[in-house]
Amino acid sequence: MLSGPTGRRQWPDEVKARIVAETLERGVRVKEVAERHGVQPQQVTTWRRLVRRGQLAIPAEREAEFAALVIEPSVVDAPMPASGAALVEIAVGGIVVRLPGDAPAERIAAIARALLP
């Protein structure tokens, strides 16, 4: 954490990501993590929103794992986005997540990690 001349703190992305990763553990409350790090819960919530948007990457908990990519010639039940871009589809078990083809790689990887057992 860095303090500026106005007294406002600036948090490096690596620190923000580690704090957000703590909040994603089962049974952990944002408020508890924020208090432990001396941050307002609203700030941690803002950082969590950045992670969801793919603007902040959280550290991987385990080794990277790869899933097979299957490209079907035509997908009838998946509408194309208005932009005409391709879709990225992640299917694990009964869960299917469709993302725009131009989604950031970090976002796609984070979702894939979240779906892995």
Backbone bond lengths (Angstrom), bond angles and torsions (degrees), N, CA, C in turn:
res aa  C-N    CA-C-N  psi(-1)  N-CA   C-N-CA  omega(-1)  CA-C   N-CA-C  phi
1 M - - - 1.429 - - 1.518 107.84 -
2 L 1.331 116.35 137.82 1.450 122.58 179.76 1.526 108.82 -118.82
3 S 1.326 117.08 136.77 1.458 120.86 177.00 1.514 108.62 -103.16
4 G 1.329 116.22 131.96 1.455 121.19 179.13 1.516 111.50 -91.33
5 P 1.330 117.77 178.84 1.461 121.62 -178.66 1.532 112.72 -63.73
6 T 1.312 118.19 -23.02 1.465 121.27 179.97 1.518 111.68 -87.22
7 G 1.331 117.22 -2.36 1.452 120.82 -178.54 1.523 112.97 88.72
8 R 1.326 116.81 -5.23 1.470 120.34 178.28 1.514 109.07 -76.62
9 R 1.310 115.51 140.68 1.464 120.52 -179.33 1.515 110.04 -92.89
10 Q 1.307 114.74 142.86 1.457 121.22 174.87 1.519 107.45 -117.13
11 W 1.311 115.64 127.32 1.456 121.47 -176.93 1.522 109.35 -103.95
12 P 1.326 118.10 126.63 1.475 120.31 174.72 1.529 109.93 -61.69
13 D 1.322 115.64 149.67 1.466 120.30 -178.78 1.527 112.35 -56.70
14 E 1.328 117.44 -35.31 1.466 120.05 -179.11 1.530 110.61 -63.81
15 V 1.340 116.51 -38.86 1.460 120.57 -179.93 1.529 109.92 -70.70
16 K 1.330 116.56 -44.18 1.469 120.29 177.63 1.533 109.93 -56.75
17 A 1.335 115.64 -45.51 1.466 120.69 -177.73 1.520 111.17 -62.47
18 R 1.346 117.18 -42.07 1.475 120.28 178.96 1.517 110.83 -64.08
19 I 1.346 117.35 -41.08 1.465 120.79 179.64 1.521 109.98 -64.51
20 V 1.333 116.83 -44.94 1.470 120.38 178.70 1.518 110.21 -62.19
21 A 1.329 117.89 -42.02 1.463 121.28 -179.97 1.529 110.68 -58.61
22 E 1.332 117.27 -37.28 1.468 120.29 177.40 1.518 111.24 -61.21
23 T 1.336 117.20 -36.89 1.468 120.56 -177.29 1.517 112.55 -72.55
24 L 1.333 117.28 -14.62 1.463 120.63 -177.74 1.519 113.25 -88.43
25 E 1.330 116.49 -5.55 1.464 120.20 176.93 1.525 109.74 -69.72
26 R 1.310 116.16 146.58 1.459 121.83 -179.19 1.538 110.41 -61.48
27 G 1.334 116.49 130.87 1.454 122.76 175.97 1.520 115.21 82.38
28 V 1.324 118.33 0.37 1.456 121.46 -178.98 1.526 108.96 -92.39
29 R 1.328 116.44 139.32 1.469 121.45 179.67 1.522 109.85 -103.59
30 V 1.324 115.97 140.82 1.462 122.07 180.00 1.523 110.40 -55.93
31 K 1.314 116.65 -42.38 1.462 121.17 -177.72 1.529 111.29 -59.40
32 E 1.325 117.05 -42.79 1.468 121.10 -179.34 1.532 111.57 -64.58
33 V 1.319 116.15 -42.73 1.466 120.38 179.64 1.528 109.61 -66.22
34 A 1.330 116.54 -43.63 1.462 120.69 179.96 1.524 111.00 -59.87
35 E 1.323 117.05 -45.36 1.465 120.58 -179.96 1.527 111.14 -62.98
36 R 1.320 116.98 -39.96 1.456 121.39 -179.31 1.537 111.33 -61.76
37 H 1.331 116.39 -31.92 1.460 121.06 -177.60 1.528 113.24 -101.62
38 G 1.322 117.37 1.37 1.463 120.33 179.08 1.518 113.53 70.76
39 V 1.310 115.88 35.74 1.462 122.17 -178.62 1.524 108.12 -121.72
40 Q 1.316 116.79 149.97 1.458 120.55 174.69 1.536 109.50 -71.27
41 P 1.335 118.15 140.62 1.471 120.10 179.26 1.534 112.41 -56.87
42 Q 1.328 116.96 -33.43 1.472 119.96 179.61 1.525 111.06 -63.48
43 Q 1.334 116.58 -34.98 1.465 120.02 178.76 1.521 110.37 -67.07
44 V 1.325 116.38 -42.56 1.466 120.04 178.72 1.527 109.84 -64.32
45 T 1.329 117.06 -38.31 1.461 120.85 177.71 1.527 110.28 -62.62
46 T 1.333 117.38 -39.24 1.462 121.21 177.13 1.521 110.32 -62.89
47 W 1.325 117.47 -42.37 1.468 120.97 178.43 1.520 110.63 -64.56
48 R 1.348 117.05 -38.30 1.472 120.45 177.37 1.527 110.08 -61.73
49 R 1.327 116.47 -38.11 1.467 121.02 178.45 1.536 109.49 -63.99
50 L 1.329 117.49 -39.77 1.467 120.69 177.35 1.529 110.77 -61.29
51 V 1.336 116.77 -38.95 1.465 120.55 177.78 1.523 109.93 -63.79
52 R 1.337 116.83 -45.44 1.470 120.13 -179.65 1.523 111.61 -61.53
53 R 1.333 117.37 -33.62 1.469 121.58 179.98 1.523 112.25 -81.90
54 G 1.335 117.39 -5.73 1.459 120.25 -179.00 1.519 113.01 81.18
55 Q 1.329 117.53 15.95 1.463 121.46 -178.66 1.532 112.29 -95.35
56 L 1.319 117.13 -6.60 1.461 122.56 177.51 1.519 106.99 -144.46
57 A 1.324 116.54 122.73 1.470 120.98 -177.60 1.523 109.64 -94.81
58 I 1.332 116.03 132.32 1.463 120.18 177.84 1.520 108.76 -93.49
59 P 1.347 116.49 152.92 1.474 118.89 -178.85 1.520 111.19 -67.45
60 A 1.315 115.32 146.15 1.462 120.79 178.08 1.518 109.24 -73.90
61 E 1.321 116.43 139.60 1.459 121.45 179.30 1.515 111.57 -78.68
62 R 1.296 116.16 -27.86 1.460 120.31 -175.66 1.525 108.93 -140.32
63 E 1.311 115.11 176.66 1.453 120.65 178.23 1.526 110.02 -55.95
64 A 1.296 115.63 148.88 1.460 120.31 177.29 1.525 109.12 -65.41
65 E 1.299 115.28 138.44 1.453 120.73 177.07 1.517 107.36 -121.76
66 F 1.307 115.48 148.76 1.441 119.23 -177.82 1.521 110.20 -114.91
67 A 1.302 114.87 144.01 1.458 121.10 177.57 1.524 107.59 -113.79
68 A 1.309 116.10 153.29 1.455 120.23 178.19 1.519 109.76 -68.76
69 L 1.301 117.51 139.64 1.460 123.29 176.31 1.520 107.05 -101.87
70 V 1.317 115.43 120.16 1.452 120.76 -179.70 1.517 107.85 -113.10
71 I 1.314 116.66 123.15 1.464 121.32 179.51 1.515 107.22 -109.00
72 E 1.326 114.95 118.75 1.452 119.93 -179.95 1.526 109.08 -94.36
73 P 1.324 116.96 146.11 1.467 119.06 -178.72 1.524 112.99 -61.01
74 S 1.321 117.05 -36.69 1.465 118.97 178.04 1.519 108.62 -149.93
75 V 1.288 115.16 138.24 1.457 121.11 177.84 1.521 106.34 -118.59
76 V 1.323 116.30 107.63 1.447 121.53 -173.62 1.528 111.96 -74.82
77 D 1.347 117.55 -40.25 1.460 119.80 -173.18 1.528 114.38 -85.80
78 A 1.323 119.34 -1.25 1.465 121.53 -179.06 1.518 109.63 -108.60
79 P 1.340 116.82 107.23 1.471 118.33 179.80 1.527 110.69 -68.09
80 M 1.314 115.70 144.58 1.466 120.59 176.77 1.523 108.53 -73.61
81 P 1.328 117.58 145.52 1.455 120.01 176.05 1.521 110.62 -62.48
82 A 1.321 116.54 156.80 1.456 121.59 -178.25 1.527 111.35 -58.05
83 S 1.328 117.24 -32.24 1.463 120.75 -178.21 1.522 112.07 -71.66
84 G 1.327 118.52 -12.39 1.454 121.94 -178.24 1.520 112.74 83.06
85 A 1.342 117.08 3.56 1.470 121.33 179.97 1.515 109.84 -73.27
86 A 1.310 115.68 157.74 1.458 121.27 178.33 1.529 109.97 -71.04
87 L 1.314 115.40 164.90 1.461 121.43 177.17 1.517 110.09 -108.39
88 V 1.327 115.83 147.88 1.458 122.23 170.03 1.521 104.95 -106.88
89 E 1.306 116.86 125.81 1.460 120.98 -178.46 1.520 109.14 -118.64
90 I 1.333 115.50 126.37 1.462 121.63 177.85 1.519 106.28 -113.69
91 A 1.327 116.91 120.99 1.457 121.51 -179.23 1.524 109.15 -124.17
92 V 1.328 115.59 120.50 1.460 121.81 176.80 1.512 107.15 -133.49
93 G 1.314 116.60 120.76 1.462 119.37 -177.07 1.524 108.97 60.77
94 G 1.320 116.91 -127.89 1.456 121.24 178.52 1.515 113.33 -95.66
95 I 1.325 117.64 7.00 1.463 121.52 -177.07 1.519 109.40 -99.70
96 V 1.341 116.59 129.88 1.457 121.99 176.89 1.522 107.61 -125.57
97 V 1.326 115.94 126.01 1.461 121.70 177.66 1.519 107.21 -118.59
98 R 1.339 116.59 127.03 1.462 121.41 178.17 1.522 108.75 -112.37
99 L 1.323 115.45 129.71 1.463 122.03 -179.83 1.519 108.93 -125.07
100 P 1.335 116.54 153.88 1.464 117.90 175.21 1.523 110.14 -63.92
101 G 1.312 116.83 147.39 1.453 121.81 -178.14 1.509 113.88 -60.64
102 D 1.331 116.98 -22.22 1.461 119.63 -179.87 1.531 112.36 -95.75
103 A 1.338 117.34 15.73 1.470 120.93 177.73 1.528 108.93 -64.58
104 P 1.344 117.78 144.56 1.471 119.82 179.08 1.526 111.53 -60.70
105 A 1.313 115.85 142.56 1.462 121.54 -178.90 1.521 111.29 -58.45
106 E 1.339 116.83 -37.04 1.465 120.38 179.31 1.526 110.65 -61.47
107 R 1.318 117.13 -39.45 1.464 121.75 179.96 1.529 110.44 -66.27
108 I 1.331 116.10 -44.70 1.462 120.46 179.28 1.527 109.89 -61.83
109 A 1.339 116.76 -43.90 1.468 120.82 179.80 1.525 111.11 -63.80
110 A 1.340 117.37 -40.68 1.467 120.71 -179.79 1.525 110.81 -63.07
111 I 1.319 116.69 -41.48 1.465 120.36 179.39 1.525 110.08 -67.24
112 A 1.330 116.64 -42.89 1.466 119.54 178.59 1.527 110.95 -61.05
113 R 1.358 117.10 -42.20 1.469 119.99 177.54 1.523 111.09 -62.05
114 A 1.313 116.79 -40.34 1.463 120.37 -178.38 1.526 111.33 -65.50
115 L 1.307 117.93 -29.27 1.464 121.41 -177.52 1.520 113.12 -86.18
116 L 1.334 117.22 -17.02 1.460 119.34 -179.03 1.528 110.48 -72.82
117 P 1.317 117.55 143.18 1.474 120.10 179.94 1.503 112.37 -68.78
